[in-house]
């Protein structure tokens, strides 16, 4: 699938990943969309949860409900 304006780069959509999941696949889906390792996203989520007084966990739960599965 290509962007209709430029026809040069693929459009990446956020989906919960079925193959790279530990709980719901949110971190695996974000990692696939960004093209990075899922472990980095998980580490960032844990850091946001611990340092941000639970905001990482709240964002994860919201993404679990809102982001469609792959």
C-alpha positions as CSV (number, residue, x, y, z in Angstrom):
1,X,0.0,0.0,0.0
2,X,1.5,3.4,-1.0
3,X,0.8,6.9,0.0
4,X,-1.5,8.4,-2.7
5,X,0.4,11.8,-2.7
6,X,4.0,10.7,-3.2
7,X,3.9,7.0,-4.4
8,X,7.3,6.5,-2.8
9,X,6.8,5.2,0.8
10,X,4.5,2.7,2.2
11,X,1.8,3.7,4.7
12,X,2.3,2.1,8.0
13,X,-0.8,1.5,10.2
14,X,-0.8,0.7,13.9
15,X,-2.1,-2.7,14.6
16,X,-1.8,-5.0,17.6
17,X,0.7,-7.7,16.6
18,X,-0.4,-11.4,16.9
19,X,3.0,-12.9,16.5
20,X,5.1,-10.6,18.7
21,X,2.9,-10.3,21.8
22,X,3.4,-10.8,25.5
23,X,0.0,-9.5,26.7
24,X,-2.1,-7.9,24.0
25,X,0.4,-7.1,21.2
26,X,0.4,-3.4,21.6
27,X,4.2,-3.0,22.0
28,X,4.8,-5.5,19.1
29,X,2.5,-3.4,16.9
30,X,4.2,-0.1,17.8
31,X,7.6,-1.7,17.2
32,X,6.5,-3.0,13.8
33,X,5.1,0.4,12.8
34,X,8.3,2.2,13.9
35,X,10.7,-0.5,12.5
36,X,12.4,-1.1,15.8
37,X,12.8,-4.0,18.3
38,X,9.8,-4.7,20.5
39,X,12.0,-5.0,23.5
40,X,12.9,-1.3,23.2
41,X,9.2,-0.3,23.2
42,X,8.5,-2.6,26.2
43,X,11.4,-1.0,28.1
44,X,10.2,2.5,27.3
45,X,6.7,1.5,28.5
46,X,8.0,0.1,31.8
47,X,10.0,3.3,32.3
48,X,7.0,5.5,31.5
49,X,4.9,3.4,34.0
50,X,7.4,3.6,36.8
51,X,8.6,7.2,36.3
52,X,5.4,8.7,35.1
53,X,3.2,7.5,38.0
54,X,1.4,4.9,35.9
55,X,0.8,6.8,32.7
56,X,2.5,4.0,30.6
57,X,0.0,1.5,32.0
58,X,-2.9,3.7,31.3
59,X,-1.7,4.4,27.7
60,X,-1.2,0.6,27.2
61,X,-4.8,-0.1,28.4
62,X,-6.3,2.6,26.1
63,X,-4.3,1.3,23.1
64,X,-5.4,-2.3,23.9
65,X,-9.0,-1.1,23.6
66,X,-8.6,1.2,20.6
67,X,-6.0,-0.3,18.3
68,X,-7.4,-3.1,16.1
69,X,-5.8,-6.5,16.0
70,X,-3.6,-7.5,13.0
